[in-house]
């Protein structure tokens, strides 16, 4: 069943108020989000800053001193690569 011209026009007339409402809601959110000032921010109760204390006494445990590095250190070989790797390779 094909939608005739009158039904298309009714659907379009329904979309116009819906589009207007979406534009109005978007504009209101932008307006209240950017252009209004919040008075409760300046008059709020300020909490004192908490100080972070790190307990490093656990690192002086004798069991941790007995631990060794789990693998051998990687040896970096000498003479690999070129002085400027961006230049073309010419033999």
N, CA, C and O atoms as CSV, one atom per row, in Angstrom:
chain,resi,resn,atom,element,x,y,z
A,1,UNK,N,N,0.840,-1.156,0.000
A,1,UNK,CA,C,0.000,0.000,0.000
A,1,UNK,C,C,0.900,1.239,0.000
A,1,UNK,O,O,1.724,1.405,0.899
A,2,UNK,N,N,0.754,2.057,-0.947
A,2,UNK,CA,C,1.582,3.244,-1.076
A,2,UNK,C,C,1.032,4.370,-0.202
A,2,UNK,O,O,-0.178,4.511,-0.021
A,3,UNK,N,N,1.967,5.171,0.337
A,3,UNK,CA,C,1.558,6.328,1.138
A,3,UNK,C,C,1.227,7.455,0.166
A,3,UNK,O,O,2.059,7.851,-0.651
A,4,UNK,N,N,0.031,7.954,0.263
A,4,UNK,CA,C,-0.370,9.006,-0.671
A,4,UNK,C,C,0.131,10.360,-0.179
A,4,UNK,O,O,0.741,10.463,0.885
A,5,UNK,N,N,-0.132,11.372,-0.955
A,5,UNK,CA,C,0.374,12.721,-0.723
A,5,UNK,C,C,-0.156,13.315,0.583
A,5,UNK,O,O,0.577,14.024,1.273
A,6,UNK,N,N,-1.388,13.046,0.927
A,6,UNK,CA,C,-1.995,13.623,2.130
A,6,UNK,C,C,-1.339,13.038,3.385
A,6,UNK,O,O,-1.082,13.765,4.344
A,7,UNK,N,N,-1.070,11.732,3.382
A,7,UNK,CA,C,-0.431,11.115,4.543
A,7,UNK,C,C,0.999,11.631,4.721
A,7,UNK,O,O,1.442,11.845,5.849
A,8,UNK,N,N,1.723,11.831,3.617
A,8,UNK,CA,C,3.073,12.375,3.697
A,8,UNK,C,C,3.033,13.779,4.286
A,8,UNK,O,O,3.880,14.134,5.106
A,9,UNK,N,N,2.080,14.556,3.883
A,9,UNK,CA,C,1.968,15.938,4.378
A,9,UNK,C,C,1.626,15.941,5.877
A,9,UNK,O,O,2.123,16.794,6.612
A,10,UNK,N,N,0.790,15.004,6.340
A,10,UNK,CA,C,0.453,14.929,7.756
A,10,UNK,C,C,1.678,14.540,8.583
A,10,UNK,O,O,1.894,15.063,9.676
A,11,UNK,N,N,2.463,13.630,8.053
A,11,UNK,CA,C,3.680,13.218,8.749
A,11,UNK,C,C,4.662,14.385,8.836
A,11,UNK,O,O,5.291,14.591,9.873
A,12,UNK,N,N,4.795,15.145,7.753
A,12,UNK,CA,C,5.689,16.294,7.758
A,12,UNK,C,C,5.201,17.358,8.741
A,12,UNK,O,O,6.015,18.001,9.405
A,13,UNK,N,N,3.895,17.550,8.841
A,13,UNK,CA,C,3.369,18.528,9.779
A,13,UNK,C,C,3.584,18.076,11.225
A,13,UNK,O,O,3.677,18.910,12.126
A,14,UNK,N,N,3.664,16.780,11.449
A,14,UNK,CA,C,3.965,16.270,12.775
A,14,UNK,C,C,5.438,16.475,13.130
A,14,UNK,O,O,5.766,16.735,14.287
A,15,UNK,N,N,6.319,16.360,12.145
A,15,UNK,CA,C,7.748,16.500,12.398
A,15,UNK,C,C,8.163,17.937,12.698
A,15,UNK,O,O,9.158,18.143,13.392
A,16,UNK,N,N,7.451,18.919,12.208
A,16,UNK,CA,C,7.811,20.317,12.446
A,16,UNK,C,C,7.753,20.670,13.932
A,16,UNK,O,O,8.718,21.249,14.432
A,17,UNK,N,N,6.671,20.355,14.680
A,17,UNK,CA,C,6.695,20.652,16.116
A,17,UNK,C,C,7.730,19.820,16.892
A,17,UNK,O,O,8.318,20.296,17.864
A,18,UNK,N,N,7.940,18.586,16.453
A,18,UNK,CA,C,8.940,17.755,17.113
A,18,UNK,C,C,10.334,18.355,16.917
A,18,UNK,O,O,11.120,18.411,17.863
A,19,UNK,N,N,10.642,18.797,15.719
A,19,UNK,CA,C,11.918,19.437,15.439
A,19,UNK,C,C,12.067,20.722,16.247
A,19,UNK,O,O,13.143,21.005,16.774
A,20,UNK,N,N,10.997,21.495,16.344
A,20,UNK,CA,C,11.040,22.712,17.152
A,20,UNK,C,C,11.300,22.414,18.624
A,20,UNK,O,O,12.056,23.132,19.278
A,21,UNK,N,N,10.682,21.365,19.145
A,21,UNK,CA,C,10.889,20.992,20.539
A,21,UNK,C,C,12.330,20.550,20.774
A,21,UNK,O,O,12.923,20.907,21.792
A,22,UNK,N,N,12.900,19.781,19.854
A,22,UNK,CA,C,14.286,19.335,19.988
A,22,UNK,C,C,15.232,20.531,19.958
A,22,UNK,O,O,16.176,20.592,20.746
A,23,UNK,N,N,14.990,21.471,19.065
A,23,UNK,CA,C,15.832,22.670,18.992
A,23,UNK,C,C,15.701,23.493,20.272
A,23,UNK,O,O,16.700,24.004,20.778
A,24,UNK,N,N,14.492,23.629,20.799
A,24,UNK,CA,C,14.273,24.387,22.028
A,24,UNK,C,C,14.970,23.730,23.209
A,24,UNK,O,O,15.614,24.415,24.004
A,25,UNK,N,N,14.853,22.421,23.336
A,25,UNK,CA,C,15.498,21.709,24.449
A,25,UNK,C,C,17.019,21.832,24.347
A,25,UNK,O,O,17.692,22.038,25.356
A,26,UNK,N,N,17.557,21.709,23.147
A,26,UNK,CA,C,18.997,21.843,22.956
A,26,UNK,C,C,19.465,23.246,23.319
A,26,UNK,O,O,20.482,23.409,23.993
A,27,UNK,N,N,18.732,24.250,22.877
A,27,UNK,CA,C,19.097,25.633,23.195
A,27,UNK,C,C,19.006,25.884,24.699
A,27,UNK,O,O,19.857,26.581,25.253
A,28,UNK,N,N,18.004,25.337,25.366
A,28,UNK,CA,C,17.861,25.532,26.807
A,28,UNK,C,C,19.010,24.880,27.563
A,28,UNK,O,O,19.540,25.471,28.504
A,29,UNK,N,N,19.400,23.681,27.172
A,29,UNK,CA,C,20.513,23.001,27.838
A,29,UNK,C,C,21.808,23.783,27.638
A,29,UNK,O,O,22.586,23.940,28.578
A,30,UNK,N,N,22.042,24.266,26.438
A,30,UNK,CA,C,23.251,25.051,26.170
A,30,UNK,C,C,23.211,26.347,26.977
A,30,UNK,O,O,24.224,26.736,27.558
A,31,UNK,N,N,22.079,27.012,27.022
A,31,UNK,CA,C,21.962,28.275,27.749
A,31,UNK,C,C,22.221,28.067,29.241
A,31,UNK,O,O,23.014,28.796,29.836
A,32,UNK,N,N,21.565,27.085,29.848
A,32,UNK,CA,C,21.725,26.860,31.277
A,32,UNK,C,C,23.112,26.304,31.604
A,32,UNK,O,O,23.623,26.517,32.704
A,33,UNK,N,N,23.709,25.607,30.669
A,33,UNK,CA,C,25.023,25.040,30.930
A,33,UNK,C,C,26.156,26.038,30.811
A,33,UNK,O,O,27.144,25.932,31.538
A,34,UNK,N,N,26.039,27.013,29.905
A,34,UNK,CA,C,27.138,27.926,29.653
A,34,UNK,C,C,26.925,29.334,30.193
A,34,UNK,O,O,27.887,29.991,30.593
A,35,UNK,N,N,25.699,29.802,30.210
A,35,UNK,CA,C,25.470,31.211,30.489
A,35,UNK,C,C,24.870,31.506,31.858
A,35,UNK,O,O,24.670,32.678,32.180
A,36,UNK,N,N,24.580,30.526,32.659
A,36,UNK,CA,C,24.082,30.797,34.004
A,36,UNK,C,C,25.192,30.524,34.995
A,36,UNK,O,O,26.016,29.631,34.796
A,37,UNK,N,N,25.206,31.299,36.066
A,37,UNK,CA,C,26.219,31.095,37.095
A,37,UNK,C,C,25.598,30.333,38.242
A,37,UNK,O,O,24.438,30.549,38.591
A,38,UNK,N,N,26.362,29.458,38.817
A,38,UNK,CA,C,25.889,28.654,39.918
A,38,UNK,C,C,26.350,29.312,41.208
A,38,UNK,O,O,27.548,29.337,41.492
A,39,UNK,N,N,25.424,29.846,41.995
A,39,UNK,CA,C,25.777,30.567,43.209
A,39,UNK,C,C,26.224,29.619,44.316
A,39,UNK,O,O,26.896,30.062,45.248
A,40,UNK,N,N,25.886,28.355,44.252
A,40,UNK,CA,C,26.265,27.425,45.315
A,40,UNK,C,C,27.735,27.053,45.248
A,40,UNK,O,O,28.275,26.532,46.224
A,41,UNK,N,N,28.397,27.303,44.132
A,41,UNK,CA,C,29.810,26.965,44.021
A,41,UNK,C,C,30.633,27.890,44.905
A,41,UNK,O,O,31.541,27.428,45.596
A,42,UNK,N,N,30.338,29.173,44.899
A,42,UNK,CA,C,31.111,30.128,45.677
A,42,UNK,C,C,30.802,30.060,47.160
A,42,UNK,O,O,31.684,30.345,47.971
A,43,UNK,N,N,29.603,29.699,47.547
A,43,UNK,CA,C,29.220,29.708,48.946
A,43,UNK,C,C,29.267,28.353,49.603
A,43,UNK,O,O,28.763,28.191,50.715
A,44,UNK,N,N,29.849,27.388,48.957
A,44,UNK,CA,C,29.870,26.037,49.504
A,44,UNK,C,C,30.884,25.889,50.630
A,44,UNK,O,O,31.721,26.765,50.848
A,45,UNK,N,N,30.801,24.800,51.324
A,45,UNK,CA,C,31.722,24.510,52.413
A,45,UNK,C,C,32.987,23.912,51.816
A,45,UNK,O,O,32.939,22.936,51.067
A,46,UNK,N,N,34.120,24.517,52.161
A,46,UNK,CA,C,35.393,24.008,51.655
A,46,UNK,C,C,35.975,23.035,52.662
A,46,UNK,O,O,36.106,23.353,53.844
A,47,UNK,N,N,36.317,21.872,52.199
A,47,UNK,CA,C,36.935,20.861,53.045
A,47,UNK,C,C,38.445,21.070,53.034
A,47,UNK,O,O,39.007,21.453,52.008
A,48,UNK,N,N,39.099,20.827,54.146
A,48,UNK,CA,C,40.558,20.970,54.143
A,48,UNK,C,C,41.192,19.890,53.263
A,48,UNK,O,O,40.695,18.768,53.169
A,49,UNK,N,N,42.287,20.259,52.632
A,49,UNK,CA,C,42.971,19.314,51.755
A,49,UNK,C,C,43.591,18.203,52.590
A,49,UNK,O,O,44.240,18.458,53.604
A,50,UNK,N,N,43.382,16.976,52.152
A,50,UNK,CA,C,43.943,15.844,52.872
A,50,UNK,C,C,45.370,15.609,52.405
A,50,UNK,O,O,45.691,15.777,51.229
A,51,UNK,N,N,46.213,15.223,53.340
A,51,UNK,CA,C,47.605,14.977,53.013
A,51,UNK,C,C,47.801,13.481,52.761
A,51,UNK,O,O,47.343,12.641,53.536
A,52,UNK,N,N,48.472,13.176,51.688
A,52,UNK,CA,C,48.742,11.784,51.334
A,52,UNK,C,C,50.042,11.370,51.994
A,52,UNK,O,O,51.070,12.028,51.832
A,53,UNK,N,N,49.992,10.277,52.738
A,53,UNK,CA,C,51.189,9.761,53.383
A,53,UNK,C,C,51.439,8.350,52.853
A,53,UNK,O,O,50.558,7.491,52.886
A,54,UNK,N,N,52.646,8.136,52.371
A,54,UNK,CA,C,53.015,6.837,51.813
A,54,UNK,C,C,53.895,6.123,52.815
A,54,UNK,O,O,54.909,6.663,53.258
A,55,UNK,N,N,53.514,4.923,53.168
A,55,UNK,CA,C,54.272,4.128,54.128
A,55,UNK,C,C,55.263,3.260,53.366
A,55,UNK,O,O,54.882,2.284,52.720
A,56,UNK,N,N,56.536,3.627,53.450
A,56,UNK,CA,C,57.572,2.877,52.735
A,56,UNK,C,C,58.332,1.927,53.648
A,56,UNK,O,O,59.339,1.352,53.234
A,57,UNK,N,N,57.876,1.752,54.871
A,57,UNK,CA,C,58.588,0.865,55.798
A,57,UNK,C,C,58.481,-0.602,55.363
A,57,UNK,O,O,59.295,-1.424,55.783
A,58,UNK,N,N,57.505,-0.938,54.541
A,58,UNK,CA,C,57.357,-2.308,54.073
A,58,UNK,C,C,58.516,-2.705,53.162
A,58,UNK,O,O,58.811,-3.891,53.016
A,59,UNK,N,N,59.168,-1.730,52.553
A,59,UNK,CA,C,60.271,-2.033,51.638
A,59,UNK,C,C,61.542,-2.425,52.375
A,59,UNK,O,O,62.465,-2.967,51.766
A,60,UNK,N,N,61.605,-2.162,53.665
A,60,UNK,CA,C,62.795,-2.538,54.436
A,60,UNK,C,C,62.655,-3.926,55.049
A,60,UNK,O,O,63.435,-4.277,55.934
A,61,UNK,N,N,61.714,-4.706,54.621
A,61,UNK,CA,C,61.505,-6.060,55.101
A,61,UNK,C,C,62.690,-6.942,54.665
A,61,UNK,O,O,63.084,-6.884,53.500
A,62,UNK,N,N,63.268,-7.755,55.563
A,62,UNK,CA,C,64.418,-8.599,55.191
A,62,UNK,C,C,64.083,-9.618,54.098
A,62,UNK,O,O,64.962,-10.001,53.326
A,63,UNK,N,N,62.836,-10.054,54.024
A,63,UNK,CA,C,62.470,-11.006,52.961
A,63,UNK,C,C,62.568,-10.361,51.584
A,63,UNK,O,O,62.937,-11.024,50.615
A,64,UNK,N,N,62.247,-9.098,51.491
A,64,UNK,CA,C,62.339,-8.412,50.200
A,64,UNK,C,C,63.785,-8.157,49.801
A,64,UNK,O,O,64.092,-8.071,48.611
A,65,UNK,N,N,64.675,-8.036,50.777
A,65,UNK,CA,C,66.093,-7.818,50.455
A,65,UNK,C,C,66.725,-9.078,49.875
A,65,UNK,O,O,67.709,-8.989,49.140
A,66,UNK,N,N,66.179,-10.245,50.190
A,66,UNK,CA,C,66.730,-11.503,49.671
A,66,UNK,C,C,66.331,-11.755,48.224
A,66,UNK,O,O,66.951,-12.577,47.549
A,67,UNK,N,N,65.310,-11.065,47.741
A,67,UNK,CA,C,64.872,-11.275,46.366
A,67,UNK,C,C,65.923,-10.791,45.394
A,67,UNK,O,O,66.617,-9.804,45.638
A,68,UNK,N,N,66.027,-11.503,44.287
A,68,UNK,CA,C,66.986,-11.148,43.257
A,68,UNK,C,C,66.222,-10.785,41.997
A,68,UNK,O,O,65.023,-11.044,41.888
A,69,UNK,N,N,66.917,-10.188,41.054
A,69,UNK,CA,C,66.269,-9.833,39.799
A,69,UNK,C,C,65.865,-11.124,39.075
A,69,UNK,O,O,66.681,-12.041,38.983
A,70,UNK,N,N,64.657,-11.222,38.570
A,70,UNK,CA,C,64.156,-12.484,38.025
A,70,UNK,C,C,64.812,-12.929,36.728
A,70,UNK,O,O,64.697,-14.100,36.366
A,71,UNK,N,N,65.480,-12.059,36.031
A,71,UNK,CA,C,66.104,-12.451,34.764
A,71,UNK,C,C,67.420,-11.713,34.613
A,71,UNK,O,O,67.685,-10.741,35.320
A,72,UNK,N,N,68.229,-12.175,33.701
A,72,UNK,CA,C,69.493,-11.507,33.437
A,72,UNK,C,C,69.244,-10.201,32.701
A,72,UNK,O,O,68.261,-10.050,31.974
A,73,UNK,N,N,70.134,-9.287,32.902
A,73,UNK,CA,C,70.001,-8.009,32.203
A,73,UNK,C,C,70.275,-8.213,30.711
A,73,UNK,O,O,71.123,-9.022,30.334
A,74,UNK,N,N,69.578,-7.499,29.896
A,74,UNK,CA,C,69.729,-7.596,28.448
A,74,UNK,C,C,71.009,-6.893,28.028
A,74,UNK,O,O,71.260,-5.749,28.409
A,75,UNK,N,N,71.805,-7.586,27.247
A,75,UNK,CA,C,73.036,-7.013,26.725
A,75,UNK,C,C,72.734,-6.340,25.399
A,75,UNK,O,O,72.177,-6.964,24.496
A,76,UNK,N,N,73.097,-5.076,25.280
A,76,UNK,CA,C,72.877,-4.345,24.034
A,76,UNK,C,C,74.102,-4.554,23.159
A,76,UNK,O,O,75.205,-4.156,23.534
A,77,UNK,N,N,73.921,-5.181,21.988
A,77,UNK,CA,C,75.081,-5.424,21.119
A,77,UNK,C,C,75.582,-4.128,20.495
A,77,UNK,O,O,74.817,-3.193,20.259
A,78,UNK,N,N,76.893,-4.097,20.232
A,78,UNK,CA,C,77.507,-2.919,19.614
A,78,UNK,C,C,77.471,-3.046,18.102
A,78,UNK,O,O,77.461,-4.153,17.563
A,79,UNK,N,N,77.452,-1.929,17.432
A,79,UNK,CA,C,77.590,-1.909,15.989
A,79,UNK,C,C,76.332,-2.242,15.217
A,79,UNK,O,O,76.432,-2.598,14.043
A,80,UNK,N,N,75.178,-2.150,15.798
A,80,UNK,CA,C,73.939,-2.423,15.067
A,80,UNK,C,C,73.337,-1.090,14.657
A,80,UNK,O,O,73.292,-0.142,15.441
A,81,UNK,N,N,72.876,-1.038,13.420
A,81,UNK,CA,C,72.226,0.158,12.931
A,81,UNK,C,C,73.182,1.066,12.193
A,81,UNK,O,O,74.368,0.775,12.041
A,82,UNK,N,N,72.626,2.181,11.736
A,82,UNK,CA,C,73.418,3.151,10.997
A,82,UNK,C,C,73.365,4.483,11.728
A,82,UNK,O,O,72.540,4.692,12.617
A,83,UNK,N,N,74.252,5.368,11.339
A,83,UNK,CA,C,74.292,6.692,11.976
A,83,UNK,C,C,72.997,7.453,11.714
A,83,UNK,O,O,72.440,8.061,12.628
A,84,UNK,N,N,72.517,7.423,10.477
A,84,UNK,CA,C,71.278,8.091,10.125
A,84,UNK,C,C,70.404,7.090,9.355
A,84,UNK,O,O,70.616,6.887,8.159
A,85,UNK,N,N,69.448,6.476,10.008
A,85,UNK,CA,C,68.648,5.441,9.336
A,85,UNK,C,C,67.673,6.002,8.304
A,85,UNK,O,O,67.073,5.230,7.555
A,86,UNK,N,N,67.499,7.307,8.243
A,86,UNK,CA,C,66.576,7.887,7.288
A,86,UNK,C,C,67.182,8.085,5.901
A,86,UNK,O,O,66.458,8.244,4.918
A,87,UNK,N,N,68.494,8.073,5.828
A,87,UNK,CA,C,69.138,8.198,4.514
A,87,UNK,C,C,69.017,6.886,3.765
A,87,UNK,O,O,69.011,5.819,4.379
A,88,UNK,N,N,68.919,6.951,2.430
A,88,UNK,CA,C,68.811,5.696,1.665
A,88,UNK,C,C,70.110,4.882,1.777
A,88,UNK,O,O,71.204,5.436,1.885
A,89,UNK,N,N,69.952,3.559,1.749
A,89,UNK,CA,C,71.084,2.649,1.880
A,89,UNK,C,C,71.797,2.522,0.542
A,89,UNK,O,O,71.194,2.118,-0.452
A,90,UNK,N,N,73.085,2.869,0.518
A,90,UNK,CA,C,73.867,2.775,-0.703
A,90,UNK,C,C,75.041,1.851,-0.432
A,90,UNK,O,O,75.772,2.047,0.539
A,91,UNK,N,N,75.234,0.833,-1.288
A,91,UNK,CA,C,76.354,-0.107,-1.108
A,91,UNK,C,C,77.467,0.205,-2.041
A,91,UNK,O,O,78.491,-0.479,-2.033
